[in-house]
Amino acid sequence: MAAMVNLLPWRDALRRQRLRFWALMFIGGLLMVALNLAVNVAMNMSDRALNTLWVQEARRLQQALTVREQRLAADAAQRTALAQILVRQQETRRWSLWLAAIGDALPEQAWLTALEWQGGALALAGKANRFPALAALDRALAELPGLRRGKPGATLRDADGRWQFNVQLLPGDANATSP
């Protein structure tokens, strides 16, 4: 009779080989999941760190921009104030020249008793010894460059026999119409 072949050790070896294969596959899958999780955690941490840096840099830039805007606003305000000062100085120089010209244009028999600046107009009040001096004053004021006559004022005679006059002068061309 033929000898019997025992297949049990072979089956046991095959079973162990399959068990090792599937155990390695399972452990490999777990290792892949763990590795993927570790990579994701590391990427999230680096993204958070990068986002934190971006936020900090954005805040720093915003603060720098705010400081720069404040400086620019202060510079603009200073330039505006300086421009206003220059305009006032030019206007003061212009009126100084006009007042000197008015003083030079006054006839000898006329003098000013009051000067009043109001609403962009110069009101002159004065007296004259003779009526022809008023006509000479009117001609002289009409010839002043850069000034024009405004509303005509009253011309009266006082108790001493002198002529009192009121004249309004406006800056602008003498040929321009009065308001």
Contacts in CASP RR format, 6 or more apart in sequence:
PFRMAT RR
TARGET T0000
AUTHOR 0000-0000-0000
METHOD contacts of the structure
MODEL  1
MAAMVNLLPWRDALRRQRLRFWALMFIGGLLMVALNLAVNVAMNMSDRAL
NTLWVQEARRLQQALTVREQRLAADAAQRTALAQILVRQQETRRWSLWLA
AIGDALPEQAWLTALEWQGGALALAGKANRFPALAALDRALAELPGLRRG
KPGATLRDADGRWQFNVQLLPGDANATSP
94 171 0 8 1.000
95 122 0 8 1.000
98 122 0 8 1.000
98 144 0 8 1.000
98 146 0 8 1.000
98 147 0 8 1.000
98 169 0 8 1.000
99 115 0 8 1.000
101 144 0 8 1.000
101 145 0 8 1.000
102 112 0 8 1.000
102 124 0 8 1.000
102 141 0 8 1.000
102 144 0 8 1.000
102 169 0 8 1.000
103 112 0 8 1.000
105 137 0 8 1.000
105 140 0 8 1.000
105 141 0 8 1.000
105 143 0 8 1.000
105 144 0 8 1.000
106 112 0 8 1.000
106 137 0 8 1.000
106 140 0 8 1.000
107 128 0 8 1.000
107 133 0 8 1.000
107 136 0 8 1.000
107 137 0 8 1.000
107 140 0 8 1.000
108 133 0 8 1.000
109 128 0 8 1.000
109 129 0 8 1.000
109 130 0 8 1.000
109 132 0 8 1.000
109 133 0 8 1.000
110 126 0 8 1.000
110 127 0 8 1.000
110 128 0 8 1.000
110 129 0 8 1.000
110 133 0 8 1.000
110 134 0 8 1.000
110 136 0 8 1.000
110 137 0 8 1.000
110 165 0 8 1.000
111 126 0 8 1.000
111 127 0 8 1.000
111 128 0 8 1.000
112 124 0 8 1.000
112 125 0 8 1.000
112 126 0 8 1.000
113 125 0 8 1.000
113 126 0 8 1.000
113 127 0 8 1.000
114 123 0 8 1.000
114 124 0 8 1.000
114 125 0 8 1.000
114 126 0 8 1.000
115 122 0 8 1.000
115 123 0 8 1.000
115 124 0 8 1.000
115 125 0 8 1.000
116 122 0 8 1.000
116 123 0 8 1.000
116 125 0 8 1.000
117 123 0 8 1.000
120 170 0 8 1.000
120 171 0 8 1.000
121 150 0 8 1.000
121 168 0 8 1.000
121 169 0 8 1.000
121 170 0 8 1.000
122 147 0 8 1.000
122 168 0 8 1.000
122 169 0 8 1.000
122 170 0 8 1.000
123 166 0 8 1.000
123 167 0 8 1.000
123 168 0 8 1.000
123 169 0 8 1.000
124 165 0 8 1.000
124 166 0 8 1.000
124 167 0 8 1.000
124 168 0 8 1.000
124 169 0 8 1.000
125 164 0 8 1.000
125 165 0 8 1.000
125 166 0 8 1.000
126 164 0 8 1.000
126 165 0 8 1.000
126 166 0 8 1.000
127 158 0 8 1.000
127 162 0 8 1.000
127 163 0 8 1.000
127 164 0 8 1.000
127 165 0 8 1.000
128 134 0 8 1.000
128 137 0 8 1.000
128 162 0 8 1.000
128 163 0 8 1.000
128 165 0 8 1.000
129 162 0 8 1.000
129 163 0 8 1.000
130 163 0 8 1.000
131 163 0 8 1.000
133 163 0 8 1.000
134 155 0 8 1.000
134 163 0 8 1.000
134 165 0 8 1.000
137 165 0 8 1.000
137 167 0 8 1.000
138 167 0 8 1.000
141 147 0 8 1.000
141 149 0 8 1.000
141 167 0 8 1.000
141 169 0 8 1.000
142 149 0 8 1.000
142 174 0 8 1.000
143 174 0 8 1.000
144 169 0 8 1.000
144 174 0 8 1.000
145 174 0 8 1.000
146 171 0 8 1.000
146 172 0 8 1.000
146 173 0 8 1.000
146 174 0 8 1.000
147 169 0 8 1.000
147 170 0 8 1.000
147 171 0 8 1.000
147 172 0 8 1.000
147 174 0 8 1.000
148 169 0 8 1.000
148 170 0 8 1.000
148 171 0 8 1.000
148 172 0 8 1.000
148 173 0 8 1.000
148 174 0 8 1.000
148 175 0 8 1.000
148 176 0 8 1.000
148 178 0 8 1.000
149 167 0 8 1.000
149 168 0 8 1.000
149 169 0 8 1.000
149 170 0 8 1.000
149 174 0 8 1.000
149 178 0 8 1.000
150 168 0 8 1.000
150 169 0 8 1.000
150 170 0 8 1.000
150 178 0 8 1.000
150 179 0 8 1.000
151 168 0 8 1.000
151 178 0 8 1.000
151 179 0 8 1.000
152 167 0 8 1.000
152 168 0 8 1.000
153 165 0 8 1.000
153 166 0 8 1.000
153 167 0 8 1.000
153 168 0 8 1.000
154 164 0 8 1.000
154 165 0 8 1.000
154 166 0 8 1.000
155 163 0 8 1.000
155 164 0 8 1.000
155 165 0 8 1.000
155 166 0 8 1.000
156 163 0 8 1.000
156 164 0 8 1.000
157 163 0 8 1.000
157 164 0 8 1.000
158 164 0 8 1.000
170 178 0 8 1.000
170 179 0 8 1.000
END
